Amino acid sequence: MNINNIYIQHIPAFCNNTMAISILRADLIDPVVSGNKWFKLQFYVSDAIAAGKTTLATFGGPYSNHIVATSKYGASMGLQTVGFIRGEKPTTLSPTLTDAMENGMTLHFISRAEFLDYDKIMKENMHADWAWIPEGGYEIKGAEGASTLLKIKNTLSFDTIICAVGTGTMMAGIIKAAAPHQKIIGISVLKNNFSIDTEINALLTTEESKKNFEIIHGYDFGGYAKHTPALIKYMNECYKNMEVPLDFVYTAKLMYAVGDLGTKGKFKPLSKILLIHSGGLQGNRSFKKGTLNY
């Protein structure tokens, strides 16, 4: 993982050049532990090592970028990893879970009903040398790690920062780090996830919760990890026109939303907008060969 690979890419061929739009290419850190994954995990891992823990244990679904990122990051730091996976064990593992196992992660499959009770799972699997990480890194420690995303490059010239939102951990971190003049917009990739405002505010201090931020719904394309032929076509067009590789779970929906909102007058002319490329490209491996042009 190399955070020095991150740079800000200006994309003039977007929204008809009515705004100055750029992308923070955090996806270039690593093919697996990319984008916000390393940032959200960094303090969990360093604290686990400082406490003498030998194992990272966490939660996620069968296509979770967080699961595979934890498996690789943990292995790179000499730690064992355990993943508690939502749902019964499938006949064929997803590419994500296959990679996680190849990185040394031990997988435990939990029914969807039982998966809802994190506390019970942790209690039944309590080990003194295990360090637990919430799903998606959702906790103040994860948000604080995500806040350092805006410190890698100088982002103060931007008046608007936009990111995709899953658990809300990254967005909370960006809100923490945002300057007073910056508005933070989150594009929810989950369908009707209206509790996300509360979940993000839970990671903020009272003063941070007063900052200028907004979550926009309606660009989930059917729900989390769902996609349509139109979205796949859009991903291919983005790569052809801007040389920006996207994933179908988060960043493609982010880019589509920004383009659509831009044409509808959401942003003021000449706005300086920064999009966060949160990585997760390994998820595209679930597509048949040839589906994407990258």
C-alpha positions as CSV (number, residue, x, y, z in Angstrom):
1,M,0.0,0.0,0.0
2,N,1.4,3.3,-1.1
3,I,-0.5,6.5,-0.2
4,N,2.0,8.5,-2.3
5,N,0.3,7.2,-5.4
6,I,-2.7,9.3,-4.6
7,Y,-3.2,12.4,-6.8
8,I,-6.0,14.8,-7.9
9,Q,-7.1,14.2,-11.5
10,H,-9.0,17.0,-13.2
11,I,-11.8,15.7,-15.5
12,P,-12.7,18.5,-17.9
13,A,-15.0,16.3,-20.1
14,F,-17.7,16.2,-17.4
15,C,-20.9,18.2,-16.9
16,N,-20.1,20.1,-20.1
17,N,-17.3,22.0,-18.4
18,T,-19.7,24.2,-16.4
19,M,-17.9,23.3,-13.2
20,A,-14.3,22.5,-12.3
21,I,-14.6,18.8,-11.3
22,S,-11.7,16.7,-10.1
23,I,-11.3,13.3,-8.5
24,L,-9.1,12.3,-5.6
25,R,-7.6,9.1,-6.9
26,A,-7.4,7.2,-3.7
27,D,-8.0,4.0,-5.6
28,L,-4.3,3.9,-6.7
29,I,-3.0,3.0,-3.2
30,D,-3.3,-0.7,-3.9
31,P,-5.5,-3.0,-6.0
32,V,-7.2,-4.4,-3.0
33,V,-6.6,-2.2,0.1
34,S,-7.6,0.8,-2.0
35,G,-9.4,4.1,-1.6
36,N,-11.0,4.6,1.8
37,K,-10.2,1.0,2.9
38,W,-6.7,1.6,4.1
39,F,-7.7,4.9,5.7
40,K,-10.6,3.4,7.7
41,L,-8.5,0.4,8.8
42,Q,-5.2,2.2,9.7
43,F,-5.9,3.0,13.3
44,Y,-7.7,-0.3,14.1
45,V,-4.6,-2.1,12.8
46,S,-2.0,0.1,14.6
47,D,-4.0,-0.1,17.9
48,A,-4.2,-3.9,17.6
49,I,-0.5,-4.3,17.1
50,A,0.2,-1.9,20.0
51,A,-2.1,-3.9,22.2
52,G,-0.3,-7.1,21.3
53,K,-3.2,-8.7,19.4
54,T,-2.5,-11.4,16.9
55,T,-5.8,-11.5,15.0
56,L,-8.2,-9.1,13.3
57,A,-11.8,-10.2,13.3
58,T,-14.5,-8.4,11.4
59,F,-17.9,-8.6,9.6
60,G,-19.1,-8.3,6.0
61,G,-21.1,-9.6,3.1
62,P,-19.9,-12.0,0.4
63,Y,-18.9,-9.1,-1.8
64,S,-17.5,-6.9,0.9
65,N,-14.5,-4.8,-0.1
66,H,-13.9,-4.3,3.7
67,I,-13.6,-8.1,4.2
68,V,-10.9,-8.6,1.5
69,A,-9.1,-5.4,2.4
70,T,-8.9,-6.5,6.0
71,S,-7.5,-9.9,5.0
72,K,-4.7,-8.4,2.8
73,Y,-3.9,-5.5,5.1
74,G,-3.8,-7.8,8.2
75,A,-1.6,-10.4,6.4
76,S,0.8,-7.6,5.3
77,M,1.2,-6.6,9.0
78,G,1.8,-10.2,10.2
79,L,-1.7,-10.6,11.7
80,Q,-4.1,-13.4,11.3
81,T,-7.7,-12.5,10.1
82,V,-11.2,-13.8,10.7
83,G,-14.2,-12.8,8.8
84,F,-17.8,-13.4,9.8
85,I,-19.8,-13.4,6.6
86,R,-23.5,-12.5,6.2
87,G,-25.6,-15.5,4.9
88,E,-25.2,-19.2,4.5
89,K,-22.1,-20.6,2.8
90,P,-22.7,-20.6,-1.0
91,T,-21.8,-23.5,-3.3
92,T,-19.3,-21.3,-5.1
93,L,-17.5,-18.5,-3.2
94,S,-17.5,-15.0,-4.6
95,P,-14.2,-13.8,-6.0
96,T,-14.0,-11.5,-3.0
97,L,-14.2,-14.4,-0.5
98,T,-11.9,-16.5,-2.6
99,D,-9.3,-13.7,-2.4
100,A,-9.9,-13.3,1.3
101,M,-9.2,-17.0,1.9
102,E,-6.1,-16.9,-0.3
103,N,-4.9,-14.0,1.9
104,G,-5.2,-16.3,4.9
105,M,-8.6,-15.2,6.3
106,T,-10.7,-17.8,8.1
107,L,-14.3,-17.4,7.2
108,H,-17.4,-18.2,9.3
109,F,-20.8,-18.0,7.6
110,I,-23.7,-16.6,9.8
111,S,-27.3,-16.6,8.9
112,R,-28.8,-13.2,8.0
113,A,-30.9,-13.2,11.2
114,E,-28.0,-14.0,13.5
115,F,-25.7,-11.6,11.7
116,L,-27.8,-8.7,13.0
117,D,-26.5,-9.4,16.5
118,Y,-22.9,-8.4,16.5
119,D,-22.6,-8.5,20.3
120,K,-23.7,-12.1,20.4
121,I,-21.3,-13.1,17.7
122,M,-18.4,-11.4,19.5
123,K,-19.4,-12.9,22.9
124,E,-19.5,-16.4,21.4
125,N,-16.1,-15.9,19.7
126,M,-14.2,-14.0,22.4
127,H,-10.5,-14.5,22.3
128,A,-8.0,-12.4,24.3
129,D,-5.7,-12.0,21.3
130,W,-8.4,-10.9,18.9
131,A,-9.0,-7.2,17.9
132,W,-12.6,-6.6,16.6
133,I,-13.3,-4.2,13.7
134,P,-17.0,-3.3,13.0
135,E,-18.4,-3.9,9.6
136,G,-17.1,-1.3,7.1
137,G,-14.9,0.1,9.9
138,Y,-18.0,1.9,11.3
139,E,-16.8,3.5,14.5
140,I,-15.2,6.8,15.5
141,K,-11.8,5.2,15.0
142,G,-12.7,4.4,11.4
143,A,-14.0,7.9,10.8
144,E,-10.9,9.4,12.3
145,G,-8.8,7.3,9.9
146,A,-11.0,8.3,7.0
147,S,-10.5,12.0,7.9
148,T,-6.8,11.8,6.9
149,L,-8.0,11.3,3.3
150,L,-8.2,15.1,2.9
151,K,-4.7,15.6,4.3
152,I,-2.8,13.6,1.6
153,K,-3.2,16.4,-0.9
154,N,-4.2,20.1,-0.6
155,T,-7.9,20.1,-1.0
156,L,-8.7,23.5,0.4
157,S,-9.4,25.1,-3.1
158,F,-12.5,22.9,-3.4
159,D,-15.9,24.3,-2.2
160,T,-17.7,21.0,-2.6
161,I,-16.6,17.4,-1.8
162,I,-18.7,14.5,-2.8
163,C,-18.4,10.8,-1.9
164,A,-20.4,7.6,-2.1
165,V,-22.0,6.5,1.1
166,G,-22.4,2.9,2.5
167,T,-21.9,2.7,6.3
168,G,-21.2,6.5,6.4
169,T,-17.8,6.0,8.0
170,M,-15.9,7.7,5.2
171,M,-18.3,10.6,4.9
172,A,-18.2,11.2,8.7
173,G,-14.4,11.3,8.4
174,I,-14.5,13.8,5.5
175,I,-17.0,16.0,7.5
176,K,-14.5,16.0,10.4
177,A,-11.7,17.1,8.2
178,A,-13.6,19.6,6.0
179,A,-12.8,23.3,6.1
180,P,-15.6,25.8,7.1
181,H,-16.2,26.9,3.5
182,Q,-16.6,23.3,2.2
183,K,-19.9,21.5,1.7
184,I,-19.9,17.7,1.9
185,I,-22.4,15.7,-0.2
186,G,-22.9,12.0,0.2
187,I,-24.5,9.8,-2.5
188,S,-26.2,6.9,-0.8
189,V,-25.7,3.5,-2.6
190,L,-28.3,1.8,-0.4
191,K,-31.9,1.9,-1.2
192,N,-34.1,4.0,1.1
193,N,-31.3,4.1,3.7
194,F,-32.8,7.1,5.5
195,S,-31.2,6.2,8.9
196,I,-27.8,7.1,7.5
197,D,-28.0,10.7,8.7
198,T,-28.3,9.5,12.3
199,E,-25.5,7.0,11.8
200,I,-23.2,9.6,10.5
201,N,-24.1,12.1,13.2
202,A,-23.3,9.4,15.8
203,L,-19.6,9.6,14.7
204,L,-19.4,13.4,14.9
205,T,-18.9,15.8,17.8
206,T,-21.6,18.4,18.4
207,E,-19.6,21.0,16.6
208,E,-18.8,18.7,13.6
209,S,-22.5,17.9,13.2
210,K,-23.2,21.6,12.5
211,K,-21.0,21.6,9.4
212,N,-22.6,21.9,6.0
213,F,-23.4,18.4,4.7
214,E,-26.1,16.6,2.8
215,I,-27.0,13.0,1.8
216,I,-28.8,12.4,-1.5
217,H,-30.8,9.3,-2.2
218,G,-32.2,7.8,-5.4
219,Y,-29.0,6.8,-7.2
220,D,-28.8,3.2,-5.8
221,F,-29.8,1.5,-9.1
222,G,-31.9,-1.0,-7.2
223,G,-30.0,-1.2,-4.0
224,Y,-26.6,-2.1,-2.5
225,A,-24.4,-4.0,-5.0
226,K,-27.3,-3.8,-7.5
227,H,-26.7,-2.6,-11.1
228,T,-28.4,-2.2,-14.4
229,P,-27.2,-2.4,-18.0
230,A,-27.4,1.4,-18.1
231,L,-24.9,1.6,-15.2
232,I,-22.5,-0.8,-16.9
233,K,-22.7,1.2,-20.1
234,Y,-22.0,4.4,-18.1
235,M,-18.9,2.8,-16.5
236,N,-17.5,1.9,-19.9
237,E,-18.2,5.4,-21.2
238,C,-16.4,7.0,-18.2
239,Y,-13.3,4.9,-18.8
240,K,-13.3,5.7,-22.5
241,N,-13.8,9.4,-22.1
242,M,-12.0,10.1,-18.8
243,E,-9.8,7.1,-18.2
244,V,-11.4,6.6,-14.8
245,P,-12.1,3.0,-13.8
246,L,-15.2,2.7,-11.5
247,D,-16.8,0.0,-9.5
248,F,-20.5,-0.8,-9.7
249,V,-21.2,-0.7,-6.0
250,Y,-20.0,2.8,-5.1
251,T,-18.0,5.0,-7.5
252,A,-20.1,4.4,-10.7
253,K,-23.2,5.5,-8.8
254,L,-21.3,8.5,-7.4
255,M,-20.2,9.6,-10.8
256,Y,-23.6,9.1,-12.4
257,A,-25.3,11.0,-9.6
258,V,-22.9,14.0,-9.9
259,G,-23.4,14.1,-13.7
260,D,-27.1,13.9,-13.4
261,L,-27.3,16.5,-10.6
262,G,-25.0,18.8,-12.5
263,T,-27.4,18.8,-15.5
264,K,-30.3,19.6,-13.1
265,G,-28.6,22.7,-11.7
266,K,-27.7,21.3,-8.3
267,F,-24.3,23.0,-8.3
268,K,-23.5,26.6,-8.9
269,P,-21.7,27.5,-12.2
270,L,-17.9,27.6,-11.7
271,S,-18.1,25.4,-8.6
272,K,-14.9,23.6,-7.6
273,I,-15.9,20.1,-6.9
274,L,-13.8,17.2,-5.6
275,L,-15.1,13.6,-5.9
276,I,-13.6,10.9,-3.7
277,H,-12.6,7.7,-5.6
278,S,-13.0,5.2,-2.8
279,G,-11.5,2.2,-4.7
280,G,-13.1,-1.2,-4.5
281,L,-12.4,-2.1,-8.1
282,Q,-11.8,-5.8,-7.2
283,G,-15.6,-6.2,-7.0
284,N,-15.8,-5.9,-10.8
285,R,-14.3,-9.3,-11.0
286,S,-17.8,-10.7,-10.5
287,F,-18.6,-9.6,-14.1
288,K,-18.2,-11.9,-17.1
289,K,-15.0,-11.2,-19.1
290,G,-15.6,-8.5,-21.6
291,T,-18.4,-6.7,-19.7
292,L,-16.1,-3.8,-18.9
293,N,-13.5,-2.3,-21.3
294,Y,-10.9,-2.1,-18.5
